[in-house]
Amino acid sequence: MASEPQDLNAFLGTKRRPWWRRNLRWIIVALVVVVLGLLVSRCFAPKPPPSYIIAPAEKGALAVTVSATGRLAPTRQVTVGSEISGLVLKVLVDVNDQVTEGQPIAIIDPARLDDAITQSRAALAANQAAVAQARATVDESTAQLRRMEEVSRLSGGKVPAKTELDTARAAVARAVANLRSAEANVVSARASLSSNQTQRTRSIIRSPVDGVVLARQVDAGQTVAASFSTPTMFVIAQDLTHMKLEVAIDEADVGSVKVGLPASFTVDAFPGRTFPAQITRVDLGSNLTASTASSGSATASSTTTANQVVSYAAVLSVANPDLTLRPGMTATATIGVEKLENALLIANGALRFTPEQSGAKSGGGGGIQFGPRRQDQQKAIGRGSKQTVYVVGKDGKPEKVDVVTGPSDGSRTAVTSTKLTPGMKVIVGVQADGAAKPAKDDQD
């Protein structure tokens, strides 16, 4: 009778179900019980100790730098214009041409000036003739007066009459005055001629310096007008083998920037290449620029606030012997303001780490927890301030160490301490559960 079901299944042609399908209900119940047991055990299990991220204190060199941006410019750049108005007949140079001092670079039509010179010469000749005529009148009047004085002497004063003598003397005085006026007219005519000749020489535009033409803003056939201001015709750089870099230094950094400090800079045209420079001037006056921010909605009027950005201009001298650099290039300069050798260095993250704050955050979500970025704490960290850092003690717990901070390069800070020594494991953060430890310990 036991084989009846088996024979019945064989007779009906149906396959027997596997054992796990027959017991699936009990398997699911067992899995639920196991999962619940694991969850309960994990909830009541002791919390694992935090995993600290460390950056060992080390001895080394620290270079403190200041970054600034600016543009390259020639050490001396001259704008050449025209003092006279007229039609440009010829342009003798073009951009990038080398020029020498006194070399003609453009010619303005001198026809009007030549006519003025001819007119001035004619006026000078007329005035010179007037001088000769006035001089002859003086001689004639003087001779007439002398004859009358001789007659008066011989006649004992009887002839000529006294009024006639006075008239003769007045005639001589008028003749002398007319001569002097004619001579003054000659001087004026000569000055006018000289002025016209000077204007004529200025119709030939000449280079004031030895250099290279950076810009040409005039063409042949163009008319220049110099009525109120001198029109710009050419821009000439005196010497491109020596250039200057004009940068803006932020007010927070200008106190450490001094004349003579070494610097380096990069330009976009030559990525990866660094050019040397040196500070030659730091302006005492500041440059103020205003930045505005507005906010509002469709139903309310917007409000605007202005913030002044203060910067100080500085000039760096740049050697350019191979003419690689060009005027106008945007450069990013790095100024070395201080350099320490064999200093005790710690990561900046260690100055912000606090075990209580970091421990409270380390329980959730995975990731890396660092010390708090409180605004008041950031203000307190400065050169010469007393700070507290934490190192991993012998029992694996954070141990407090007092330090005095020195200069910083943005990622590391030089410190002095009686307890902190090179190689000690300084804590910069807490690694939360499930997070991979970063390759770089210093997370600033």
Disulfide bonds with the S-S distance in Angstrom:
none
